[in-house]
C-alpha cells in the first residue's frame, strides 16, 4: 500500500503532529514501508503455531516469598491528614 501526500497530512492531523511540507514525501515513504511490512507479515502461515508467552522455552526463576521489611504503617501514617483503622481517608470526589 502506497500512501500519498493527502494520506500523510490526514494521519498527521489525526495524530496532532505538525509536519513540514518538505518532510511529507519522506513520511509517506516510511509509512508505506511499514504498511508493506505489515502486509508481508499478514501473509505468513501461522495456523499450526501455538501461542507462547516467551520466545525461549524456559521457566522463570522465582524468589521465595518472604517478608523483607518491617511494618512501618504507623510511622508512615503520622504525616497523613486523616487516617482511620490503618487506612488513609481522602475527600469525596464523586457524588
Biopython code that builds the backbone (N, CA, C, O; Angstrom):
import numpy as np
from Bio.PDB.StructureBuilder import StructureBuilder

atoms = [
    (1, "UNK", "N", (0.843, -1.170, 0.000)),
    (1, "UNK", "CA", (0.000, 0.000, 0.000)),
    (1, "UNK", "C", (0.890, 1.235, 0.000)),
    (1, "UNK", "O", (1.784, 1.369, 0.836)),
    (2, "UNK", "N", (0.644, 2.109, -0.919)),
    (2, "UNK", "CA", (1.445, 3.315, -1.033)),
    (2, "UNK", "C", (0.612, 4.515, -0.596)),
    (2, "UNK", "O", (-0.502, 4.718, -1.080)),
    (3, "UNK", "N", (1.153, 5.298, 0.308)),
    (3, "UNK", "CA", (0.451, 6.477, 0.802)),
    (3, "UNK", "C", (0.839, 7.700, -0.015)),
    (3, "UNK", "O", (1.978, 7.822, -0.467)),
    (4, "UNK", "N", (-0.111, 8.600, -0.199)),
    (4, "UNK", "CA", (0.194, 9.842, -0.905)),
    (4, "UNK", "C", (0.219, 10.996, 0.090)),
    (4, "UNK", "O", (0.071, 10.804, 1.297)),
    (5, "UNK", "N", (0.412, 12.206, -0.449)),
    (5, "UNK", "CA", (0.544, 13.397, 0.388)),
    (5, "UNK", "C", (-0.704, 13.616, 1.239)),
    (5, "UNK", "O", (-0.606, 13.927, 2.426)),
    (6, "UNK", "N", (-1.877, 13.454, 0.627)),
    (6, "UNK", "CA", (-3.119, 13.679, 1.370)),
    (6, "UNK", "C", (-3.271, 12.703, 2.531)),
    (6, "UNK", "O", (-3.756, 13.077, 3.599)),
    (7, "UNK", "N", (-2.854, 11.444, 2.324)),
    (7, "UNK", "CA", (-2.918, 10.449, 3.394)),
    (7, "UNK", "C", (-2.027, 10.852, 4.568)),
    (7, "UNK", "O", (-2.428, 10.746, 5.727)),
    (8, "UNK", "N", (-0.824, 11.312, 4.259)),
    (8, "UNK", "CA", (0.122, 11.699, 5.309)),
    (8, "UNK", "C", (-0.400, 12.919, 6.065)),
    (8, "UNK", "O", (-0.296, 12.980, 7.290)),
    (9, "UNK", "N", (-0.952, 13.875, 5.352)),
    (9, "UNK", "CA", (-1.499, 15.070, 6.007)),
    (9, "UNK", "C", (-2.654, 14.686, 6.926)),
    (9, "UNK", "O", (-2.764, 15.214, 8.033)),
    (10, "UNK", "N", (-3.513, 13.776, 6.480)),
    (10, "UNK", "CA", (-4.642, 13.337, 7.306)),
    (10, "UNK", "C", (-4.156, 12.583, 8.545)),
    (10, "UNK", "O", (-4.653, 12.813, 9.648)),
    (11, "UNK", "N", (-3.188, 11.687, 8.365)),
    (11, "UNK", "CA", (-2.634, 10.939, 9.503)),
    (11, "UNK", "C", (-1.986, 11.890, 10.498)),
    (11, "UNK", "O", (-2.159, 11.736, 11.706)),
    (12, "UNK", "N", (-1.236, 12.878, 9.998)),
    (12, "UNK", "CA", (-0.586, 13.855, 10.880)),
    (12, "UNK", "C", (-1.632, 14.653, 11.651)),
    (12, "UNK", "O", (-1.451, 14.937, 12.835)),
    (13, "UNK", "N", (-2.719, 15.014, 10.986)),
    (13, "UNK", "CA", (-3.779, 15.759, 11.663)),
    (13, "UNK", "C", (-4.410, 14.902, 12.773)),
    (13, "UNK", "O", (-4.621, 15.390, 13.883)),
    (14, "UNK", "N", (-4.708, 13.644, 12.480)),
    (14, "UNK", "CA", (-5.311, 12.760, 13.473)),
    (14, "UNK", "C", (-4.380, 12.518, 14.658)),
    (14, "UNK", "O", (-4.832, 12.362, 15.792)),
    (15, "UNK", "N", (-3.074, 12.487, 14.384)),
    (15, "UNK", "CA", (-2.088, 12.266, 15.440)),
    (15, "UNK", "C", (-1.652, 13.565, 16.107)),
    (15, "UNK", "O", (-0.810, 13.562, 17.005)),
    (16, "UNK", "N", (-2.230, 14.669, 15.659)),
    (16, "UNK", "CA", (-1.899, 16.003, 16.194)),
    (16, "UNK", "C", (-0.412, 16.301, 16.054)),
    (16, "UNK", "O", (0.224, 16.796, 16.985)),
    (17, "UNK", "N", (0.138, 15.992, 14.869)),
    (17, "UNK", "CA", (1.542, 16.241, 14.577)),
    (17, "UNK", "C", (1.665, 17.348, 13.545)),
    (17, "UNK", "O", (0.859, 17.440, 12.620)),
    (18, "UNK", "N", (2.666, 18.175, 13.707)),
    (18, "UNK", "CA", (2.962, 19.203, 12.712)),
    (18, "UNK", "C", (4.116, 18.696, 11.855)),
    (18, "UNK", "O", (5.196, 18.399, 12.365)),
    (19, "UNK", "N", (3.879, 18.600, 10.549)),
    (19, "UNK", "CA", (4.889, 18.088, 9.632)),
    (19, "UNK", "C", (5.202, 19.163, 8.600)),
    (19, "UNK", "O", (4.290, 19.758, 8.025)),
    (20, "UNK", "N", (6.478, 19.413, 8.365)),
    (20, "UNK", "CA", (6.893, 20.371, 7.336)),
    (20, "UNK", "C", (6.520, 19.836, 5.962)),
    (20, "UNK", "O", (6.513, 18.628, 5.727)),
    (21, "UNK", "N", (6.214, 20.747, 5.075)),
    (21, "UNK", "CA", (5.814, 20.372, 3.714)),
    (21, "UNK", "C", (6.900, 19.548, 3.013)),
    (21, "UNK", "O", (6.586, 18.607, 2.285)),
    (22, "UNK", "N", (8.168, 19.893, 3.225)),
    (22, "UNK", "CA", (9.248, 19.163, 2.548)),
    (22, "UNK", "C", (9.496, 17.781, 3.160)),
    (22, "UNK", "O", (10.166, 16.949, 2.549)),
    (23, "UNK", "N", (8.966, 17.531, 4.357)),
    (23, "UNK", "CA", (9.148, 16.225, 5.008)),
    (23, "UNK", "C", (8.071, 15.218, 4.615)),
    (23, "UNK", "O", (8.221, 14.025, 4.880)),
    (24, "UNK", "N", (7.006, 15.670, 3.997)),
    (24, "UNK", "CA", (5.882, 14.785, 3.681)),
    (24, "UNK", "C", (6.282, 13.607, 2.802)),
    (24, "UNK", "O", (5.856, 12.488, 3.087)),
    (25, "UNK", "N", (7.081, 13.793, 1.745)),
    (25, "UNK", "CA", (7.462, 12.614, 0.940)),
    (25, "UNK", "C", (8.221, 11.550, 1.741)),
    (25, "UNK", "O", (8.015, 10.354, 1.534)),
    (26, "UNK", "N", (9.093, 11.981, 2.651)),
    (26, "UNK", "CA", (9.834, 11.018, 3.468)),
    (26, "UNK", "C", (8.884, 10.259, 4.406)),
    (26, "UNK", "O", (9.005, 9.046, 4.581)),
    (27, "UNK", "N", (7.947, 10.988, 5.001)),
    (27, "UNK", "CA", (6.959, 10.335, 5.864)),
    (27, "UNK", "C", (6.112, 9.355, 5.058)),
    (27, "UNK", "O", (5.829, 8.249, 5.518)),
    (28, "UNK", "N", (5.713, 9.758, 3.868)),
    (28, "UNK", "CA", (4.902, 8.878, 3.022)),
    (28, "UNK", "C", (5.657, 7.594, 2.705)),
    (28, "UNK", "O", (5.083, 6.506, 2.751)),
    (29, "UNK", "N", (6.932, 7.714, 2.387)),
    (29, "UNK", "CA", (7.741, 6.532, 2.068)),
    (29, "UNK", "C", (7.901, 5.629, 3.286)),
    (29, "UNK", "O", (7.739, 4.412, 3.187)),
    (30, "UNK", "N", (8.221, 6.227, 4.441)),
    (30, "UNK", "CA", (8.417, 5.437, 5.665)),
    (30, "UNK", "C", (7.130, 4.730, 6.085)),
    (30, "UNK", "O", (7.154, 3.550, 6.434)),
    (31, "UNK", "N", (6.014, 5.445, 6.051)),
    (31, "UNK", "CA", (4.746, 4.824, 6.427)),
    (31, "UNK", "C", (4.340, 3.738, 5.430)),
    (31, "UNK", "O", (3.794, 2.707, 5.822)),
    (32, "UNK", "N", (4.606, 3.968, 4.146)),
    (32, "UNK", "CA", (4.303, 2.949, 3.135)),
    (32, "UNK", "C", (5.143, 1.701, 3.359)),
    (32, "UNK", "O", (4.650, 0.583, 3.210)),
    (33, "UNK", "N", (6.410, 1.886, 3.716)),
    (33, "UNK", "CA", (7.283, 0.744, 4.009)),
    (33, "UNK", "C", (6.765, -0.053, 5.210)),
    (33, "UNK", "O", (6.788, -1.283, 5.204)),
    (34, "UNK", "N", (6.301, 0.658, 6.232)),
    (34, "UNK", "CA", (5.764, -0.017, 7.416)),
    (34, "UNK", "C", (4.523, -0.822, 7.047)),
    (34, "UNK", "O", (4.382, -1.974, 7.458)),
    (35, "UNK", "N", (3.627, -0.219, 6.277)),
    (35, "UNK", "CA", (2.414, -0.926, 5.873)),
    (35, "UNK", "C", (2.727, -2.127, 4.981)),
    (35, "UNK", "O", (2.058, -3.157, 5.071)),
    (36, "UNK", "N", (3.738, -2.001, 4.122)),
    (36, "UNK", "CA", (4.143, -3.131, 3.282)),
    (36, "UNK", "C", (4.684, -4.269, 4.141)),
    (36, "UNK", "O", (4.435, -5.440, 3.856)),
    (37, "UNK", "N", (5.421, -3.922, 5.189)),
    (37, "UNK", "CA", (5.951, -4.946, 6.083)),
    (37, "UNK", "C", (4.812, -5.648, 6.833)),
    (37, "UNK", "O", (4.851, -6.863, 7.025)),
    (38, "UNK", "N", (3.808, -4.888, 7.252)),
    (38, "UNK", "CA", (2.658, -5.484, 7.934)),
    (38, "UNK", "C", (1.919, -6.426, 6.983)),
    (38, "UNK", "O", (1.497, -7.508, 7.391)),
    (39, "UNK", "N", (1.761, -6.026, 5.728)),
    (39, "UNK", "CA", (1.120, -6.902, 4.741)),
    (39, "UNK", "C", (1.930, -8.184, 4.540)),
    (39, "UNK", "O", (1.365, -9.269, 4.403)),
    (40, "UNK", "N", (3.253, -8.048, 4.524)),
    (40, "UNK", "CA", (4.123, -9.218, 4.387)),
    (40, "UNK", "C", (3.963, -10.147, 5.596)),
    (40, "UNK", "O", (3.894, -11.365, 5.433)),
    (41, "UNK", "N", (3.905, -9.588, 6.787)),
    (41, "UNK", "CA", (3.719, -10.393, 7.996)),
    (41, "UNK", "C", (2.349, -11.072, 8.004)),
    (41, "UNK", "O", (2.206, -12.180, 8.521)),
    (42, "UNK", "N", (1.343, -10.406, 7.432)),
    (42, "UNK", "CA", (-0.009, -10.960, 7.395)),
    (42, "UNK", "C", (-0.088, -12.204, 6.508)),
    (42, "UNK", "O", (-0.970, -13.043, 6.696)),
    (43, "UNK", "N", (0.818, -12.327, 5.553)),
    (43, "UNK", "CA", (0.810, -13.475, 4.640)),
    (43, "UNK", "C", (1.507, -14.705, 5.219)),
    (43, "UNK", "O", (1.441, -15.776, 4.616)),
    (44, "UNK", "N", (2.160, -14.584, 6.350)),
    (44, "UNK", "CA", (2.871, -15.706, 6.960)),
    (44, "UNK", "C", (1.854, -16.703, 7.511)),
    (44, "UNK", "O", (0.907, -16.314, 8.195)),
    (45, "UNK", "N", (2.048, -17.979, 7.216)),
    (45, "UNK", "CA", (1.152, -19.037, 7.688)),
    (45, "UNK", "C", (1.516, -19.408, 9.128)),
    (45, "UNK", "O", (2.619, -19.889, 9.387)),
    (46, "UNK", "N", (0.599, -19.185, 10.051)),
    (46, "UNK", "CA", (0.845, -19.469, 11.463)),
    (46, "UNK", "C", (-0.240, -20.371, 12.050)),
    (46, "UNK", "O", (-0.405, -20.436, 13.268)),
    (47, "UNK", "N", (-0.974, -21.062, 11.185)),
    (47, "UNK", "CA", (-2.093, -21.880, 11.637)),
    (47, "UNK", "C", (-1.735, -22.939, 12.655)),
    (47, "UNK", "O", (-2.509, -23.176, 13.583)),
    (48, "UNK", "N", (-0.590, -23.586, 12.518)),
    (48, "UNK", "CA", (-0.217, -24.662, 13.424)),
    (48, "UNK", "C", (0.668, -24.219, 14.569)),
    (48, "UNK", "O", (1.168, -25.061, 15.315)),
    (49, "UNK", "N", (0.873, -22.941, 14.729)),
    (49, "UNK", "CA", (1.760, -22.433, 15.765)),
    (49, "UNK", "C", (0.995, -22.179, 17.057)),
    (49, "UNK", "O", (-0.038, -21.510, 17.055)),
    (50, "UNK", "N", (1.501, -22.710, 18.146)),
    (50, "UNK", "CA", (0.869, -22.499, 19.440)),
    (50, "UNK", "C", (1.298, -21.157, 20.013)),
    (50, "UNK", "O", (2.457, -20.766, 19.870)),
    (51, "UNK", "N", (0.384, -20.452, 20.656)),
    (51, "UNK", "CA", (0.761, -19.194, 21.302)),
    (51, "UNK", "C", (1.759, -19.449, 22.420)),
    (51, "UNK", "O", (1.707, -20.484, 23.083)),
    (52, "UNK", "N", (2.661, -18.510, 22.627)),
    (52, "UNK", "CA", (3.625, -18.663, 23.713)),
    (52, "UNK", "C", (3.834, -17.324, 24.403)),
    (52, "UNK", "O", (3.690, -16.263, 23.796)),
    (53, "UNK", "N", (4.171, -17.394, 25.666)),
    (53, "UNK", "CA", (4.355, -16.188, 26.456)),
    (53, "UNK", "C", (5.759, -15.624, 26.302)),
    (53, "UNK", "O", (5.986, -14.443, 26.565)),
    (54, "UNK", "N", (6.699, -16.457, 25.879)),
    (54, "UNK", "CA", (8.091, -16.019, 25.779)),
    (54, "UNK", "C", (8.754, -16.816, 24.667)),
    (54, "UNK", "O", (8.455, -17.999, 24.499)),
    (55, "UNK", "N", (9.649, -16.198, 23.904)),
    (55, "UNK", "CA", (10.263, -16.928, 22.798)),
    (55, "UNK", "C", (11.226, -18.040, 23.218)),
    (55, "UNK", "O", (11.547, -18.916, 22.415)),
    (56, "UNK", "N", (11.677, -18.012, 24.449)),
    (56, "UNK", "CA", (12.576, -19.060, 24.931)),
    (56, "UNK", "C", (11.793, -20.054, 25.769)),
    (56, "UNK", "O", (10.930, -19.666, 26.557)),
    (57, "UNK", "N", (12.088, -21.325, 25.603)),
    (57, "UNK", "CA", (11.401, -22.374, 26.354)),
    (57, "UNK", "C", (12.098, -22.581, 27.688)),
    (57, "UNK", "O", (12.891, -23.509, 27.851)),
    (58, "UNK", "N", (11.794, -21.708, 28.637)),
    (58, "UNK", "CA", (12.407, -21.820, 29.951)),
    (58, "UNK", "C", (11.453, -21.256, 31.001)),
    (58, "UNK", "O", (10.633, -20.384, 30.712)),
    (59, "UNK", "N", (11.573, -21.762, 32.206)),
    (59, "UNK", "CA", (10.726, -21.296, 33.300)),
    (59, "UNK", "C", (11.376, -20.091, 33.965)),
    (59, "UNK", "O", (12.600, -19.974, 34.023)),
    (60, "UNK", "N", (10.534, -19.206, 34.462)),
    (60, "UNK", "CA", (11.047, -18.035, 35.152)),
    (60, "UNK", "C", (11.457, -18.420, 36.559)),
    (60, "UNK", "O", (10.719, -19.095, 37.276)),
    (61, "UNK", "N", (12.639, -17.983, 36.940)),
    (61, "UNK", "CA", (13.103, -18.255, 38.292)),
    (61, "UNK", "C", (12.391, -17.323, 39.253)),
    (61, "UNK", "O", (12.382, -16.109, 39.051)),
    (62, "UNK", "N", (11.802, -17.872, 40.282)),
    (62, "UNK", "CA", (11.084, -17.076, 41.259)),
    (62, "UNK", "C", (11.810, -17.125, 42.585)),
    (62, "UNK", "O", (12.348, -18.160, 42.979)),
    (63, "UNK", "N", (11.817, -16.002, 43.263)),
    (63, "UNK", "CA", (12.430, -15.966, 44.590)),
    (63, "UNK", "C", (11.398, -16.392, 45.624)),
    (63, "UNK", "O", (10.196, -16.370, 45.358)),
    (64, "UNK", "N", (11.858, -16.768, 46.771)),
    (64, "UNK", "CA", (10.951, -17.166, 47.847)),
    (64, "UNK", "C", (10.154, -15.945, 48.304)),
    (64, "UNK", "O", (10.692, -14.840, 48.380)),
    (65, "UNK", "N", (8.879, -16.147, 48.608)),
    (65, "UNK", "CA", (8.012, -15.066, 49.049)),
    (65, "UNK", "C", (8.182, -14.885, 50.554)),
    (65, "UNK", "O", (7.451, -15.468, 51.354)),
    (66, "UNK", "N", (9.158, -14.070, 50.914)),
    (66, "UNK", "CA", (9.469, -13.852, 52.317)),
    (66, "UNK", "C", (9.385, -12.372, 52.636)),
    (66, "UNK", "O", (9.691, -11.535, 51.787)),
    (67, "UNK", "N", (8.973, -12.040, 53.855)),
    (67, "UNK", "CA", (8.914, -10.653, 54.299)),
    (67, "UNK", "C", (10.346, -10.146, 54.434)),
    (67, "UNK", "O", (11.181, -10.768, 55.091)),
    (68, "UNK", "N", (10.615, -9.001, 53.798)),
    (68, "UNK", "CA", (11.978, -8.466, 53.849)),
    (68, "UNK", "C", (12.040, -7.105, 54.529)),
    (68, "UNK", "O", (13.128, -6.573, 54.746)),
    (69, "UNK", "N", (10.876, -6.531, 54.871)),
    (69, "UNK", "CA", (10.848, -5.233, 55.539)),
    (69, "UNK", "C", (9.920, -5.312, 56.748)),
    (69, "UNK", "O", (8.996, -6.125, 56.792)),
    (70, "UNK", "N", (10.187, -4.455, 57.718)),
    (70, "UNK", "CA", (9.323, -4.433, 58.900)),
    (70, "UNK", "C", (8.097, -3.564, 58.633)),
    (70, "UNK", "O", (8.108, -2.737, 57.721)),
    (71, "UNK", "N", (7.051, -3.748, 59.417)),
    (71, "UNK", "CA", (5.815, -2.984, 59.287)),
    (71, "UNK", "C", (6.051, -1.559, 59.783)),
    (71, "UNK", "O", (6.340, -1.353, 60.962)),
    (72, "UNK", "N", (5.930, -0.584, 58.899)),
    (72, "UNK", "CA", (6.138, 0.816, 59.253)),
    (72, "UNK", "C", (4.866, 1.640, 59.006)),
    (72, "UNK", "O", (4.944, 2.855, 58.824)),
    (73, "UNK", "N", (3.715, 0.994, 59.000)),
    (73, "UNK", "CA", (2.467, 1.697, 58.696)),
    (73, "UNK", "C", (2.243, 2.882, 59.623)),
    (73, "UNK", "O", (1.973, 3.988, 59.153)),
    (74, "UNK", "N", (2.350, 2.672, 60.927)),
    (74, "UNK", "CA", (2.080, 3.755, 61.883)),
    (74, "UNK", "C", (3.041, 4.923, 61.673)),
    (74, "UNK", "O", (2.635, 6.084, 61.736)),
    (75, "UNK", "N", (4.290, 4.620, 61.428)),
    (75, "UNK", "CA", (5.283, 5.672, 61.202)),
    (75, "UNK", "C", (4.969, 6.467, 59.931)),
    (75, "UNK", "O", (5.063, 7.695, 59.922)),
    (76, "UNK", "N", (4.597, 5.765, 58.866)),
    (76, "UNK", "CA", (4.327, 6.436, 57.602)),
    (76, "UNK", "C", (3.008, 7.202, 57.626)),
    (76, "UNK", "O", (2.852, 8.177, 56.890)),
    (77, "UNK", "N", (2.053, 6.780, 58.461)),
    (77, "UNK", "CA", (0.769, 7.462, 58.512)),
    (77, "UNK", "C", (0.753, 8.636, 59.486)),
    (77, "UNK", "O", (-0.265, 9.318, 59.603)),
    (78, "UNK", "N", (1.838, 8.884, 60.175)),
    (78, "UNK", "CA", (1.881, 10.004, 61.115)),
    (78, "UNK", "C", (1.692, 11.342, 60.395)),
    (78, "UNK", "O", (1.088, 12.254, 60.959)),
    (79, "UNK", "N", (2.183, 11.477, 59.191)),
    (79, "UNK", "CA", (2.077, 12.740, 58.471)),
    (79, "UNK", "C", (0.807, 12.887, 57.657)),
    (79, "UNK", "O", (0.599, 13.923, 57.026)),
    (80, "UNK", "N", (-0.045, 11.877, 57.656)),
    (80, "UNK", "CA", (-1.273, 11.926, 56.862)),
    (80, "UNK", "C", (-2.300, 12.821, 57.549)),
    (80, "UNK", "O", (-2.400, 12.807, 58.776)),
    (81, "UNK", "N", (-3.066, 13.601, 56.779)),
    (81, "UNK", "CA", (-4.069, 14.477, 57.397)),
    (81, "UNK", "C", (-5.220, 13.717, 58.048)),
    (81, "UNK", "O", (-5.768, 14.180, 59.049)),
    (82, "UNK", "N", (-5.599, 12.559, 57.502)),
    (82, "UNK", "CA", (-6.712, 11.800, 58.087)),
    (82, "UNK", "C", (-6.479, 10.308, 57.884)),
    (82, "UNK", "O", (-6.250, 9.844, 56.767)),
    (83, "UNK", "N", (-6.542, 9.564, 58.993)),
    (83, "UNK", "CA", (-6.347, 8.114, 58.967)),
    (83, "UNK", "C", (-7.412, 7.477, 59.850)),
    (83, "UNK", "O", (-7.755, 8.003, 60.910)),
    (84, "UNK", "N", (-7.929, 6.337, 59.398)),
    (84, "UNK", "CA", (-8.900, 5.605, 60.218)),
    (84, "UNK", "C", (-8.695, 4.111, 59.992)),
    (84, "UNK", "O", (-8.710, 3.645, 58.853)),
    (85, "UNK", "N", (-8.507, 3.373, 61.059)),
    (85, "UNK", "CA", (-8.328, 1.922, 61.018)),
    (85, "UNK", "C", (-7.182, 1.525, 60.084)),
    (85, "UNK", "O", (-7.274, 0.519, 59.380)),
    (86, "UNK", "N", (-6.109, 2.308, 60.078)),
    (86, "UNK", "CA", (-4.942, 1.996, 59.257)),
    (86, "UNK", "C", (-5.084, 2.362, 57.795)),
    (86, "UNK", "O", (-4.234, 1.994, 56.985)),
    (87, "UNK", "N", (-6.156, 3.090, 57.431)),
    (87, "UNK", "CA", (-6.383, 3.482, 56.041)),
    (87, "UNK", "C", (-6.330, 4.998, 55.916)),
    (87, "UNK", "O", (-6.730, 5.714, 56.835)),
    (88, "UNK", "N", (-5.840, 5.488, 54.789)),
    (88, "UNK", "CA", (-5.825, 6.915, 54.518)),
    (88, "UNK", "C", (-7.226, 7.362, 54.110)),
    (88, "UNK", "O", (-7.858, 6.726, 53.266)),
    (89, "UNK", "N", (-7.710, 8.444, 54.699)),
    (89, "UNK", "CA", (-9.004, 8.998, 54.329)),
    (89, "UNK", "C", (-8.774, 10.156, 53.363)),
    (89, "UNK", "O", (-7.920, 11.013, 53.593)),
    (90, "UNK", "N", (-9.545, 10.168, 52.283)),
    (90, "UNK", "CA", (-9.412, 11.207, 51.256)),
    (90, "UNK", "C", (-10.765, 11.870, 51.048)),
    (90, "UNK", "O", (-11.798, 11.272, 51.349)),
    (91, "UNK", "N", (-10.775, 13.107, 50.535)),
    (91, "UNK", "CA", (-12.050, 13.776, 50.300)),
    (91, "UNK", "C", (-12.869, 13.076, 49.236)),
    (91, "UNK", "O", (-12.318, 12.495, 48.301)),
    (92, "UNK", "N", (-14.181, 13.130, 49.375)),
    (92, "UNK", "CA", (-15.088, 12.539, 48.404)),
    (92, "UNK", "C", (-15.029, 13.367, 47.132)),
    (92, "UNK", "O", (-15.158, 14.590, 47.187)),
    (93, "UNK", "N", (-14.835, 12.714, 45.974)),
    (93, "UNK", "CA", (-14.734, 13.436, 44.717)),
    (93, "UNK", "C", (-15.880, 13.110, 43.770)),
    (93, "UNK", "O", (-16.045, 13.797, 42.762)),
    (94, "UNK", "N", (-16.673, 12.090, 44.058)),
    (94, "UNK", "CA", (-17.802, 11.693, 43.222)),
    (94, "UNK", "C", (-19.051, 11.709, 44.073)),
    (94, "UNK", "O", (-19.088, 11.107, 45.147)),
    (95, "UNK", "N", (-20.081, 12.400, 43.595)),
    (95, "UNK", "CA", (-21.350, 12.437, 44.337)),
    (95, "UNK", "C", (-22.223, 11.266, 43.973)),
    (95, "UNK", "O", (-23.328, 11.134, 44.499)),
]
sb = StructureBuilder()
sb.init_structure("model")
sb.init_model(0)
sb.init_chain("A")
sb.init_seg("    ")
for serial, (resi, resn, name, xyz) in enumerate(atoms, 1):
    if name == "N":
        sb.init_residue(resn, " ", resi, " ")
    sb.init_atom(name, np.array(xyz, "f"), 0.0, 1.0, " ", f" {name:<3s}", serial, name[0])
structure = sb.get_structure()
